[in-house]
Amino acid sequence: MAAVTPSDSQKHSLSLWNFFTIGFGAIIGTGWIFLVGEWLVISGGPLPAMLAFLLGALLLLPVGAVFGELTSSLPLDGGMVEYVDRTYGKTASFVTGWLLLLSNIIMCPWETIAISTLFAQMFGSIFPLLRSVKLYTVLGADVYLWPTLIALGFAAFIIRQNLHGAAAAAKTQAFLTKALLCGLLLAIISAVDSGSLSDWEPAFQQVAAANLQTKATSLAAGVLALLTVTPFFYTGFDTIPQQAEEAAQGLDWHRFGRIISLSLLAAGGFYMICIAAFSSLMPWTAFVQEPLAALACLRQLNSTLYFVMLCITVLGALGPMNSFYASSARLVTAMAHKQQLPLIFTPPPGKPAAASTHALLIFCTVLAPFLGGNMLLPLTNVAALTFMFACTMVCLACYRLRRSEPALPRPYKVPGGRFGIGCACAIGSCIVALMLLPGSAASLNPAEYLLLAAWLVLGALVKALHRYGHRA
């Protein structure tokens, strides 16, 4: 099979730095602000939580290396669809692309809901006007008018940037990544100035907060308990290869192969420093009792710092929204080019996405803030499962390509060769199994299985209608 090359009509503008900020920003997002307290409860303390995120990043390195090899060999937008199609055929490619599309599409609404929740809960305590008009309650979460409108305004900005092309979106992503780093820097400065390592003690302890409690009974068990959850918070590195076709002319593809692994390591370091900094600001057993603990402890230290951090958190939510909007659009386009979706999703020459693709993404993003904050966790869990399934299929495709297309140019290769690729396949398979295994800390609940089943049924209908349309 001949190698596939990028379309000459595409604009080639993304540098190695742009790719790094796309991936890093998509991984980090706002999860560390919303859930750092829950991480400490699950693991039983800061030390096991930090070790779990370190091990999580290291375990995903082989998977990142696989993406680096395939993307440097086949630099295509939405390349995951192409990789599986070349090795396992059209049906496997469609299933992979369809499930990956769910994980990507979900993340744009996720961040819109997060922004609305931040303005309702945190900014609302400063400016009561934000909660002056309650629309309704859904799944136990109140939905307010003004936070919803503000979230829609931020979403409109990201949509506008992506409609203007990859270069504008990449510049936005670079700025948002810098804002995230500034936020963490503020937390570190506060920890150095006011914190104490004694607040980390005890190193492990079973605690309970809200509806969550530590189930592990030792330091090692605490690490393992959180380790099964950490892949959820590394979701997003696939946004790098999803936009490979827009790489700048003359890009060093060998160095590109390392960018994905570098983004995973940088995200792991970010999470570890985040846990260490916030756990130093007050005793961690008290820290975990606060709602949105990271912001709550800053509010106790300095009201100005708290407000600045709130603003940075909102900017942090825009980063993954930007990355996932772009990658979703490229994935839909790739599936349309492979004749897996209706022709209306095929873009005109020189465009990365069709108008109908933008309409679909805009609809999902705009609808999201009306669903309420309690939709965040179900969306996260379903997105994580479908993402890791797609990653595992890509690893299996990489393993087979080494045998079926040995002459394929590979500017970057997975360290360890087929053994390294085999490790990536095993890691991905284990993570998917943990998400599906009943009783696992990472398993889906019935509502999440229902959402997944509905998406699969929709995919089967799309496939059937598309096949009927071609026959007609």
Steps between C-alpha positions, in 0.01 A plus 500: 500500500640839404582756759245774550623856492337819619289699263688782332196722538520499875669787680823385661553721803538297821845485662634253757413751774146531364458123510634485856261770625208330320566171679607638838207741516253226407634267771512751785177696465322568828492150649775589749289785638178302523633166622833534684319448831337181369842371388628530856195321640525209253873448560506586872743793485728725289789254473303206353314744273826639360641150449182391322519787250871438442437131429199588284713723276777239477254222410353711219841585350501189274153598375623854431804358317269293277311816403834668432611223264174481308452875471855559376444223243149602397450870588126523444219686672293239683773245425369248754227408254759440226731291721227252595355493147839400353535211742160374616261623233212743464269364769767510773603844375144631522448362853831651613426836341141508625599429862790745484263760359279459806794560736611807305154652459421447869795709615375824342168486689689385812701819511197717425320339795812552715507872420131539579548311829796717600306820443195367684680355804819700547452835329141489621620517861679827413237645269153384615343648186634199308260276692208739497314321217461125542369323190440147629657200674624198302645183658520687830704791359365855477533677165522882513444746216808725525766227546344316205519809277860568605598139421337536158701816441828322569391210279421746220856637521653152458262420215595825327873427532460156346288634217794727417731201455777304672742792537255715697398205719866411565583856611205488738619165635853631562360792703270274701786262580704792635202605713481150648868505587458841662219361713715215624787743562273706725410188698869407533594850620219487757616156615860615540394816681226361725511121468669224695603146408368394840151542355572188291493288815385235543637356175199269478168510682149384425272803476148582383372815331154562353394172334854367457726305733836325495455128439872412497660379824868578432730741317557257211129423473426874497735547205328218309152631582572835335716349223192343341347847477802700373453410130182706514711808569749434220228489237587756233843412368326358191413857398863535383488240219143598414635823347823364349405593145534868589863471609732774380713431194836347590387377843747258660282188522752315715472770765122506449490135603628601841252786548214270605710327767630838611145631543415196716807551720433874528139433600613244758745750646228765502262273694768401752601862567133597524434232765816593691428874496137486607568234764757734657258789548300330777485154661389271219241321715326837543569601139295212359190603696466824300279520188728574204784464748775661293310827472360484852844488664618796292195698611605448862853624429444802279179628342686673214695185415176304516332731249801490265505121520130487418565700185791276403284192558245632254777553244622149578164360393534667161822312419353151467184641344718652229707181450206261496289718272780499243573127534129411480467695177804326348376159608158551340675613182727193500200267539319683222802463269502127576130495398394401852268800545249675271641725226376815673794462741755509215661847497571704187861504374738688731267488801568278804128452573161536335233745610285207617785382725523841663122502539512166684778612735337837565171330586666267754707779656212747525259241643741396778463774766125433512569142624632599844820430691408144600553386141877553532590165656290277269636678193856466629477126564342418163754718317787328679381150404443579133832686482701211644323250274601707196857529631521122543381445143766741375768310696383173346508665156857618557604146597352353182641775277852405608439165325267596215685817390863467612615745230271781621722803581518542878683821598431410863477145637364368827794423734534124536346426161216248493556420867436867589189500281384177666533667840281785377237249379503321837474824698208627291318167525541489879367853542194426285437181697519689829242748371262222402560260790216522757627600842809676365564854623487613139193305380200675347167529678166403336426853376841520334453159336167629370666805346763278338236259368296787353809627315574153361139462381522842334823393332336184368215709356743745337694210348184333371354819353830591338526152342139523379566844352794370296298205370215731404 
